[in-house]
Amino acid sequence: MILAFIIHITLSLIVAFAIIYNISGIPENAFTLFAAFMTALTFFWLLFFLFYRRYFDKLPYMMDLVLYFLKEFLMANLKLTYEIISPVSQLEPAVIALPLAVKSDLEILLLSNLITLTPGTLTLDISEDKKTLFVHAIFVKELDKEKIKDNLKNGFERKILNITR
């Protein structure tokens, strides 16, 4: 279902750009691009609704994950910006072993990519038994390791599980 969501968004963008740039007489502006994108997305979703209705039960959870990632992305960028402009460094990097509740390769891939895309964190490795993910974070105090684990487990991991289960 995550893959279908990504495919719908990508196809809608492609169709929107194709409509805007291949048909003369259509003004090329952000509103027209957005309208073409929403029209294509609506078409793909309605088509998909005819064949696979369970997707729409999971759609709010997918949007929740996207919004949560955008919030975390923004907050991490603001924290890094403050670190760059402040005269005193507060960097305390550490590697954290995160026990995983996600099981499938797709869930692990999505979780590790979301962690890596968030500034200040990087997925380093996964254990051979796929039960532990090793994450490097740059703003870690010794007492905050458990708090960071909690944020990752109750944030990204829980939202991924809501989609896939």
PyMOL commands that set and color helices and strands:
alter all, ss='L'
color gray80, all
select helices_A, chain A and resi 2-22+30-51+54-85+105-117+142-164
alter helices_A, ss='H'
color red, helices_A
select strands_A, chain A and resi 94-99+121-126+132-137
alter strands_A, ss='S'
color yellow, strands_A
deselect
rebuild
show_as cartoon
